């Protein structure tokens, strides 16, 4: 048991080190934009699936948002995530979603549910695959990773999520990319 705990802590330490390296290299490679760098206020939440903490981290990020949530999604069929986004929208949070057109049209999906609830949704078909999976909360926190917003990601797939809290520089980078994707998309109209 002690060996398992030790290996878990080594994995977490290695993952934190990789995240810090990613953030550092991200800051230095973005020479076209002025970067504010890595802040000591930045914290991380890391989760995995199946049957791990990945979904809980995403739901907590949505619940804690006060001003805005920008969502970029490839496959979006998660009832818990879409329900929490609608709840955030109802409490006055500016929720907007851009998603892959190919993976989210032709069937009733979470994006259809969101559009039917009044949440602004656009579909993007400008790429072979719109493979993004990220959210920006309040212009300050970023959730990203391999986790598709789907039931399979929760129960069947090996997935990961990282929620980077309190780093405005990283949130700005993701928000700027999100705006480009949003501008390329077409509105998904409610179907009732």
N, C-alpha and C positions, 0 to 999 in steps of 0.2 A: 504494500500500500504506500509506503514511504517513497519507494522508487517511482511509482506512478505520479505522486504529487510533485516530486523533483522534476520529472520529465515534463509535466504540465507547466511548471514555472519556467523551465528552460525554454519551452516552446513559446510561452507568452513573452518572455524577455526577447527572444529572437524575433518574434513578430513585431514587438514595439521598436526594436532596433531597425527592422526593415521599414516600418512606417516612418520613422524619423529620417532615414536615408532617403526615402521617397519624397518626403516633404522638403528636405534640403535640396535634393536634385531638382525637384519641381520649381523651387524658388530660383535656382540658378539657371535653369533652362528657359525660363519665361522672360527672356531679355527684352521682349517687345513691350512688356508691361512692368511697371515698377512693383516690386514685391515688398510686402511689409515683413516678410520672413517668419520664422518660427517664434511663437510667443510662449512664455512660460505659463500663460493662462490656458494654453491648449491642453485638452484632455481627450482621452479616447475610450470608447466602449467597443469591444470586439465580441462578435458572436458567430456561431456556426450552426449549421443544420446538417442533417435532419434532426429533429427533436431536440434542438438546442435553443440558444437564446437569441438567434438572429431575428426572428419575428418580433420578440419582445422589445428589442432595441429600436426597431423601426417604429413600432406602435408608441413607444415612450417619446420618441422624437416628435411624432405627430401631436400627441397629447400635450406636450410642453410648449409647442409653438404658440406664439402670441400674435404675430403680425403676418407672416407669409410662409407658404410652403410651395416650392417649385419642384415638380416631379418630372423625371425623364424615365420612361419605362419601355422595355422591349415587350415582354409578355406580361400582361396585367390581368390576372383573373382572381386575385386574392380578395375574398369577401371581408376579412378583418381589416385589411389595409384600406380598402375603398370605403368601408363603413366609418372608420376613424377619420378619413379625409372629409367625408360629408359632415361629420360632427364638428370638425374644425371649421369648415366652411360656414356652418350654421352659427357658430359662436363668433363669427366675424373675421376669421383668418382668411387672407387672400390666398386661396388655393388654386393653382393652375397646373394642368397636366399636359405634357407632350409625349406621345407614344408612337411606336412603330405601327404603320398602317397595315402592313401585311399580317402581323400577328394579332391585331385587335379589330379587324373588321370582318363582316360576314357572319358574325355570331354575337350573341349577347355576352358582353364581357364587362369587366369592372369599369372600363372607360365609358361604355354605354350607360351603365348605371350612374356614374358620376355626371355625365352630360345631362341625363334625365333629372338629376337633382339640382341642376343649375350651375354646377362646377364647370368653369371654362376648360374645354378639352380640345386639343388639336392633334391630328394624326400627320405623321411625317413619312413620306415615301421617297425621299431624295437619295436614299442609300440602299445598297443591296440588302443590308440588315441594319436597322436602327437598334443597336445592341446595348444602349445605355441602360443603367440601373442606378439612378442616384436621386437624392432629394437634397434641397437646400432649405434649411429652416431659419427663418428670421434673418436671413442674410449673414448669418454668423456660424452656423453649424452645417456640416455636410455628412450625409449617409451615402455610402457607396459600397461596392463589392460585387461579387458574382451573383448575388441573390436576386432572382427574378421575383416579381411581386405576384407569386402564384402559390397554390396549394402544394404543388409538387416540390417547390423549393423548401417548404416547411417540413414535409413528411417523407420525401423520397430522395431528393438530390443532396449531394455533398456541396454545400454552399457556404459563403462567408459574407459578413457584414462588418463594416467599421463605421462608427459614428465619431467624426472628428468635431469636437466641441470647442468653441471659443477662438477659432482662427479665421478672422475676417478676410485675410489674404487668400486662403484656399477657397472660402465661400465665394469671394469675388470671381475667382477663376471659373468655378463651376457655374455661377450665375450668368457670367458673360457667355459661356458656351451654351447654356440653357436658352438664353435670349436668341442666339443664332438659330438654334433648332426650332424654337417657337415661331420665329419669323418665317421659316421655311414651311411650316405646317399649314394644314387647312382645318378650319373649324369642324368639329363633330357636332352636328345639330342633334338636339333631343329628338327621340322618336315617339314621344307622347307628351 
